[in-house]
Amino acid sequence: MVCSTSMLPSVPTELEELRDDPVLRSGGMYRIALLIPLCGAAGLWAPSCISSAQVAVEELNRSNGIAGRKVQLIMIDAAMEASISIEETVNDLIATDSIDAIVGMHISAVRQRLSKVVRQRVPYIYTPLYEGGERTDGLFAIGEIPEEQLGPSMEYIQIEYRPRSWALIGNDYVWPKTSHGYAKKKLRDMAVNLSYERYLPFGLDGMPLVVEEIARSGAEAVLISLVGQDAVAFNRAFGQARLHDRIVRLSCAIEENGLLGSGARNSQRMFVASSYFATLSTEANAAFKEQYYRVHGEQAPMLNALGQSTYEGVHFLAGLMREHANIWRDHSVFDAPPVIHRSGRRLCISDRLTRAPIYLARADGLQFEIIKRI
């Protein structure tokens, strides 16, 4: 699939404008490149991610912005299917002093490529769940990792449903493969069989055939590590085959948009482990939702974990620049001093040891019912 950023100002035109912008050259605006997938399998998440980041910018601009400067977002397509090279785009933006920072909500394969391009020239906040282990200086991966999500949630499924074997299905890149490596170790520890494992290219047609393979494998639980629209296609095929009658589903990446796209009748006995749900009952989420709907109205894109992560990422960047502007280049999340920042999950003091709680939820119609903190 080939797609472009036509839904937003195009990158090449924007780059030319940025190079000649006298306000930018005078240092008047603090410009954040918001890297999100605008098309392809993960494009499902874009409206929520944009809207959530805009709320953070609006909150910052009502006070002192970042480093005393008003904040502006520049949307860049970070989809794997995008027709424009993300590395060239980001390098050009940095080389021309057109951006001051990056907030990225995209897949890990893109992060790995960009980490070789950014090279500590601007702070890079990476917001979604990921496979863990990111230690690049100047790159702050603030999302949850498999040890936090998968371990406790797999234990819950095993205790409640006692599946005799599991299937693992994911897209063909680093996050699903690393997460499933952890899941396979967990299955061995629990003395449970693995009956199926497969990794799919993005946008694969013929998802019903994959569902048939899982049905024939004898699996009684399936871990879904598919991205965006691919997860939706899988759930629709799964529901149409009525496999929920004998197979329970678990995911760490399906959120409210994916649930809506899948449909209520295709989401029965589906569980998700995440640090954020729109139904989360915390003071921080209540404040976030109030601001979100104040800015965007009641018809705003659905709140979800990946959208909230861009809100948190912008605020994390503000806290980082407020407290550690002179040392960020020499640190990552693993060794950085604590960063106090706003979040839709909780009032965050982020460091290696202070992590957001993880919740397990069950699909209930078109929303998630939080079962427990894990």
ABEGO torsion letter per residue (X at the ends): XBBBAAABBBAAAAAAAAAABAAAAAGABBBBBBBBBABEAAAAAAAAAAAAAAAAAAAAAABAEBGGBBBBBBBBBABAABABBAAAAAAAAAAAGABABBBBBBBAAAAAAAAAAAGGABBBBBABBBAEGBABBGBBBABBBAAAAAAAAAAAAAAAAGBABBBBBBBBBAAAAAAAAAAAAAAAAAGBBBABBBBBBBGBBGAAAAAAAAAAAGBABBBBABBEAAAAAAAAAAAAAGAAAABBBBBAABBAAAAAAAEAAAABGBBBBBABBAABBBAAAAAAAAAAAAAAEAABBBBBAAAAAAAAAAAAAAAAAAAAAAAAAABBAAABBBBBBBBAABBBBBBAABBBBBBBBBBBEABBBBABBX
